[in-house]
Amino acid sequence: MASPLIAGFVAMTATFLAYSLTARARHESVAGTFRFGQIVSASLVSLAHGTTTPRRPWASSRSR
């Protein structure tokens, strides 16, 4: 019951921290940093998705 509230609070705090840390920075450096972060996080999500897929041996997947 409390988990959505906790998740909302954590997300709000993270958003506030990201905004306050980047409010006075140059746009180019912030854009590059966020772009790099998006690439890294997308790569990690892709890796996590791929590691949950069970592997079947080649012999069991071939039809005889």
Beta strands, then each sheet from edge to edge (+ up, - down):
end
